[in-house]
Amino acid sequence: MGTDLFITGTDTGVGKTLVSALLCAALEGVYWKPIQTGASEDSDRRTVMEVAELPPERTLPETYVFDPPVSPHLAAEWAGATIDLSTIRLPEGKLPGPLIAEGAGGVMVPVNKTEFMLDLMRRLDLPVVVVARSALGTINHSVLTLRALEGAGLTVKGVVVVGKPNLDNERAIERYGRAPIIGRVPLLEVINRAGGRRISPRSGALNASRSINLRAVACIP
């Protein structure tokens, strides 16, 4: 559908990079992670290139890269640097596909002494997809995230749930978080582009009026 998106999550390690990769594969998107920590272990850009089989020209370089796998504000402090959100700007000119931007951690992760990931999201002003776990605890984390996004005036496309299906938790997220569940991703044994494309949309959850085309992201019919 050509929609640029910002992928955030309810926590660190919730599955944002996997969902970003599947979206890039499904939508022929361009991947961008403005702030990368944990680069000493690996970079999410490299992971997305491998999973979605993206050539380098379908990715954008990070604005800030730090080696320690810690919060951006702390990683920058340890490096003797400061993350200045005014230096992070949407790419100019026409991209070869929709932009899939991935955040670092959750919406209230600090990036400097006074600002959070949420402030970067407001600055970029892209529609947001929230990645959440399906397991116990997800209702609180998801609703807090969705309410913060709502309070910031950002457009939320919906929530992608990762893990073993839990319909009760999904219904609670939709009710109390006031956002639709637009996709489900199982715990995949093999993660690659072909496997992602075999995942089919959730019936009745995806339509042009309220969500994006997640044809490679939702797994339960």
Backbone torsions as a table, in degrees:
resi	resn	phi	psi	omega
1	MET	NA	-7.7	175.3
2	GLY	77.2	21.2	-177.6
3	THR	-90.8	124.1	172.0
4	ASP	-69.8	144.9	-175.0
5	LEU	-139.9	152.1	169.7
6	PHE	-114.4	125.1	-177.8
7	ILE	-101.5	117.0	176.0
8	THR	-120.8	175.6	-178.6
9	GLY	-142.7	169.0	178.9
10	THR	-82.1	-7.0	-176.1
11	ASP	-170.1	172.8	172.9
12	THR	-78.4	139.6	178.2
13	GLY	74.6	19.5	-177.0
14	VAL	-82.1	-17.9	179.8
15	GLY	124.3	16.5	-178.6
16	LYS	-59.8	-42.7	-176.3
17	THR	-68.4	-39.3	176.7
18	LEU	-61.8	-47.8	179.8
19	VAL	-63.8	-39.6	177.4
20	SER	-60.4	-42.4	179.5
21	ALA	-64.3	-44.3	179.6
22	LEU	-64.5	-37.6	176.7
23	LEU	-66.2	-42.4	178.1
24	CYS	-60.6	-39.8	179.1
25	ALA	-69.0	-41.6	-175.9
26	ALA	-72.6	-39.5	-172.7
27	LEU	-103.8	4.9	-175.8
28	GLU	54.7	48.8	-173.2
29	GLY	-88.1	176.7	176.8
30	VAL	-115.4	123.4	-174.2
31	TYR	-91.1	141.7	178.0
32	TRP	-149.9	126.8	172.4
33	LYS	-119.5	99.4	-174.1
34	PRO	-60.1	-38.9	-178.0
35	ILE	-123.3	117.7	-179.4
36	GLN	-117.9	122.4	168.9
37	THR	-112.5	168.8	-178.9
38	GLY	72.6	23.4	-177.3
39	ALA	-67.5	-19.1	178.3
40	SER	-68.8	-25.2	178.2
41	GLU	-88.8	-44.8	176.8
42	ASP	177.3	166.4	176.2
43	SER	-111.0	144.3	178.5
44	ASP	-66.3	-30.6	177.7
45	ARG	-61.7	-43.1	178.7
46	ARG	-63.9	-41.0	178.9
47	THR	-61.8	-45.6	180.0
48	VAL	-64.4	-39.4	177.7
49	MET	-60.0	-39.3	-179.4
50	GLU	-73.0	-46.6	-176.0
51	VAL	-68.9	-45.8	-176.8
52	ALA	-90.3	-2.4	-177.9
53	GLU	54.7	48.6	179.6
54	LEU	-89.4	135.2	171.6
55	PRO	-73.5	159.2	-177.9
56	PRO	-54.7	-33.4	-177.5
57	GLU	-70.8	-7.8	175.4
58	ARG	-102.1	20.4	172.9
59	THR	-131.1	159.8	177.5
60	LEU	-119.0	145.2	179.7
61	PRO	-68.4	150.0	176.8
62	GLU	-67.3	148.5	174.6
63	THR	-80.5	-38.8	177.7
64	TYR	-130.8	132.8	178.4
65	VAL	-131.6	128.7	178.4
66	PHE	-132.5	144.4	-176.4
67	ASP	-75.1	-44.3	-174.3
68	PRO	-65.4	139.5	177.5
69	PRO	-83.2	65.4	-178.6
70	VAL	-132.6	178.7	179.5
71	SER	-57.5	145.6	-178.2
72	PRO	-53.7	-41.1	-177.7
73	HIS	-63.6	-38.7	-178.6
74	LEU	-75.4	-40.4	177.6
75	ALA	-60.1	-41.5	178.3
76	ALA	-66.8	-42.0	179.5
77	GLU	-60.3	-44.4	179.4
78	TRP	-63.6	-29.4	-179.7
79	ALA	-87.5	0.5	-177.8
80	GLY	70.6	29.1	-176.8
81	ALA	-124.7	172.1	174.8
82	THR	-134.3	132.6	176.2
83	ILE	-80.6	118.1	179.1
84	ASP	-105.7	108.9	-175.1
85	LEU	-64.4	-22.2	179.4
86	SER	-67.0	-16.3	179.0
87	THR	-87.1	-8.2	-179.7
88	ILE	-97.7	108.5	-175.6
89	ARG	-127.0	149.2	174.8
90	LEU	-60.8	143.4	-179.6
91	PRO	-62.3	143.0	177.7
92	GLU	-87.2	154.0	177.7
93	GLY	83.8	174.5	-176.5
94	LYS	-83.9	128.0	177.0
95	LEU	-89.7	158.9	-179.9
96	PRO	-74.7	3.6	178.6
97	GLY	-175.4	176.1	179.2
98	PRO	-63.8	144.7	-179.6
99	LEU	-80.9	126.9	174.5
100	ILE	-113.0	99.2	-177.3
101	ALA	-97.2	134.1	-178.9
102	GLU	-114.1	132.3	177.1
103	GLY	-81.6	175.5	175.8
104	ALA	-108.9	118.7	-177.9
105	GLY	67.3	-151.9	-179.8
106	GLY	-95.1	-175.9	-171.4
107	VAL	-68.7	-27.2	-177.7
108	MET	-102.8	20.9	172.1
109	VAL	-71.2	126.5	-179.8
110	PRO	-73.0	142.1	177.4
111	VAL	-111.2	-18.8	173.0
112	ASN	-156.2	-162.9	-174.1
113	LYS	-68.7	-23.1	-173.5
114	THR	-128.1	-10.5	-172.6
115	GLU	-123.2	159.4	-175.6
116	PHE	-125.0	172.4	176.0
117	MET	-56.6	-33.2	177.8
118	LEU	-59.0	-35.0	178.6
119	ASP	-68.1	-36.4	174.5
120	LEU	-65.0	-41.2	179.5
121	MET	-63.0	-39.8	176.8
122	ARG	-66.1	-37.3	-179.9
123	ARG	-65.2	-42.9	-179.7
124	LEU	-77.3	-31.1	174.6
125	ASP	55.5	48.2	175.9
126	LEU	-100.1	150.4	171.9
127	PRO	-58.0	144.8	-170.2
128	VAL	-112.5	138.4	167.5
129	VAL	-114.1	128.7	179.8
130	VAL	-99.8	129.3	175.5
131	VAL	-101.2	127.4	-175.9
132	ALA	-132.1	153.2	171.8
133	ARG	-76.1	156.1	176.8
134	SER	-89.8	-12.8	-169.1
135	ALA	-81.2	178.3	179.1
136	LEU	-54.3	135.0	-178.2
137	GLY	101.4	-13.8	-174.7
138	THR	-70.3	-27.8	-178.4
139	ILE	-62.1	-50.8	179.7
140	ASN	-59.7	-51.2	-177.7
141	HIS	-62.1	-41.4	-176.9
142	SER	-69.5	-45.3	-178.2
143	VAL	-66.4	-41.2	176.2
144	LEU	-58.9	-44.2	179.4
145	THR	-63.3	-46.9	-177.8
146	LEU	-65.8	-38.1	178.4
147	ARG	-67.3	-36.7	177.4
148	ALA	-64.8	-41.5	178.4
149	LEU	-65.6	-41.6	177.9
150	GLU	-62.0	-44.3	179.6
151	GLY	-64.5	-27.6	178.7
152	ALA	-83.1	-3.0	178.2
153	GLY	77.6	20.1	-178.7
154	LEU	-89.9	148.9	177.4
155	THR	-82.1	122.9	178.4
156	VAL	-105.0	118.7	177.9
157	LYS	-73.2	-33.9	179.5
158	GLY	153.3	-170.9	-174.5
159	VAL	-118.1	134.1	171.2
160	VAL	-106.4	124.7	-175.9
161	VAL	-100.8	130.8	-178.5
162	VAL	-111.9	129.0	177.2
163	GLY	124.0	-168.4	179.9
164	LYS	-64.5	130.8	-176.4
165	PRO	-55.8	137.0	176.3
166	ASN	-141.6	94.0	-173.8
167	LEU	-65.5	-33.6	178.4
168	ASP	-63.0	-44.4	178.0
169	ASN	-64.8	-39.4	179.2
170	GLU	-62.7	-44.6	179.6
171	ARG	-63.1	-37.5	179.2
172	ALA	-67.1	-41.0	178.3
173	ILE	-61.7	-44.9	-179.5
174	GLU	-63.9	-40.6	-177.3
175	ARG	-71.4	-53.1	-172.8
176	TYR	-86.4	-25.5	178.1
177	GLY	-91.1	-10.6	177.3
178	ARG	56.1	43.5	178.2
179	ALA	-147.9	144.1	-177.1
180	PRO	-78.9	150.9	167.1
181	ILE	-81.2	114.9	-175.0
182	ILE	-108.0	-3.0	177.9
183	GLY	-169.8	157.0	175.0
184	ARG	-130.7	139.9	176.9
185	VAL	-125.8	125.3	178.4
186	PRO	-75.7	171.7	171.3
187	LEU	-78.4	99.6	-171.1
188	LEU	-81.8	133.4	174.9
189	GLU	-75.2	-38.1	178.2
190	VAL	-121.5	123.7	-178.4
191	ILE	-112.6	112.4	176.3
192	ASN	-156.5	175.3	-175.9
193	ARG	-63.5	-43.1	-178.6
194	ALA	-63.6	-42.6	178.3
195	GLY	-63.3	-39.6	178.2
196	GLY	-63.1	-39.1	-178.5
197	ARG	-71.2	-18.7	177.6
198	ARG	-81.0	-9.9	178.3
199	ILE	-79.1	131.2	-174.0
200	SER	-105.9	158.4	-177.2
201	PRO	-67.0	152.8	174.0
202	ARG	-71.3	124.4	-177.5
203	SER	-60.9	130.7	175.6
204	GLY	80.3	-8.5	-175.9
205	ALA	-93.7	-20.9	-172.9
206	LEU	-113.6	122.5	172.0
207	ASN	-154.8	160.3	-172.2
208	ALA	-64.4	-23.9	-174.3
209	SER	-76.2	-27.1	-173.8
210	ARG	-133.0	-1.3	-177.7
211	SER	-154.2	175.1	178.5
212	ILE	-92.0	172.7	177.4
213	ASN	-85.8	98.9	-179.2
214	LEU	-102.9	50.6	-170.5
215	ARG	-66.0	-15.4	177.5
216	ALA	-109.4	11.2	-172.0
217	VAL	-113.3	-36.1	-174.2
218	ALA	-89.3	137.4	-171.3
219	CYS	-113.4	-19.8	-175.1
220	ILE	-104.3	120.1	-179.9
221	PRO	-70.7	NA	NA
